[in-house]
């Protein structure tokens, strides 16, 4: 298994024909004027490639969000069944995971860790920052 694309975004879809992954508004920073703050929705868009050796098997996909101290903030996990793949061929699959109601107590730095069968495959940054407004001029 190989991750071809991993992006945190405002929106993603899969269009047919062609199995196209559409990603809009990719980001790695959330800004807020005050805390706690709730980020209503984001998506994690994944495009994964499977080879013949990956065929017809069941795997565990986990998405773990940790803060800069390694403390777990959120976790999504579930099984993935890979398709049957002919020798010499490959299969590309798109996954869209919806993350809703993420509540941040304070500014912090996070990592979104993508695990396949318990092994880390990729890590995305997510910074949550405080927006400080400058006083009005004049």
N, C-alpha and C positions, 0 to 999 in steps of 0.2 A: 504494500500500500504506500502511496505517495500523495502528499497534500500538494496540489497544484496552486490552489488559491485559498487563503484564509483571511477574511476581512470582517471587521466589526463595522456595521453600517446602519443608516436610517431605514433602508428598505432593500429587499432583494426579491427576485422572482426567477422562475425557470420558464423559459418560453420554448414552445415546440412549433414546428419541427426543429431538430438540431440540438436539443438538449442544451440550450444556451443559458448560462448563469448571468443574470442581470443584477448588478450591484450599484446602488445609488447612495451617495453621501457617506463614503467610508470615513471613519474618524478614529482618533485615539485619545481625544480629550473631551471631557465634559466640564463645562463651567457653570458655576452657580453663584448667585449673589449672597445667599445665606444657606445655612445648614441646620438641620438635616434637609436633604433634597431627595426627591424621588424622580428618577429618570423613567418616564412612562414606558418606552419601548425602544429596543434596538434589535438588530438581527446579527447573527453570526452566520456568514455565508461561507460554505466550504465546497471546494471542487476537489474530488479525490480520484486518483487513478489506481486501478487494480490490474494486476498481471495474472497470467495463467496460474502461477503458484498460489494466488489468493482466492481462486475459484471455489464456489459452492461451500463456503464456510461461514461460521457464525463468529462474530467478534464483538468486543465491548468498546464503545466509543464514550469517552467522558470529557466533559468540558468543566474545568475547575478554575474558578476565579479566586486568586489569593492576593492579599495586600503585600506591601513591601517587606513586611516581617514574616511572610509565609503563612499567615493565618488565613484559613479558608473563609471566603466571603459567600460564595455560592457554588453549587455543583449540579450539573445535569449529566445523567448517564443513561445509557440504554444499549440494547443489542442492535447490531447491524448484520444483515445477511448479505453476503456478497453473491453476485450472480455467477452462473456457469459461464466460463470463458474458454474459448477454443484455444488450442496450442498456437502460439505465435501471435495471438490477438491480445488486446487490452480493453478495459471497460472504464469509462469515466462517468462518475456519479456526482450529482450535486445534492447538497443538503443545506437547508435553511433552518436554523434554530432561532426561535423567537424568545428574546429575553424581556420580560415585563416586570414593571414595578421594582426596579433596582433602587434600593434605599441606601443612600450614603450619609453617614452621620457627620463626617468631616472630610476636608480635603485629604487625599491620599494617593499613592501610586499603586496600581494593581497590575497583575499579569493574568491574561486569559490563557490557560494551558490546555492544549488539545492532546488527549491521550488516546492511544489505540492499544487495546489489550494491556492496559496498565503502563505502557511506555510513552513517555513524552515525545510527541512528534513535532510540535510547534508551540511557540509562545508569542502572544500579541500583547503590546503595552496598552494600558488604559490609565490615563491620569485624570483625577478629579480635582479641579482647582477652584479656588475662590476668585470671583471677579470683583475687583475693587474699582469702584467708580471714582473718577477724579472729581474734585469739587468744581462747581460751575465757574467758568471764567468771568472775571470782572468783578 
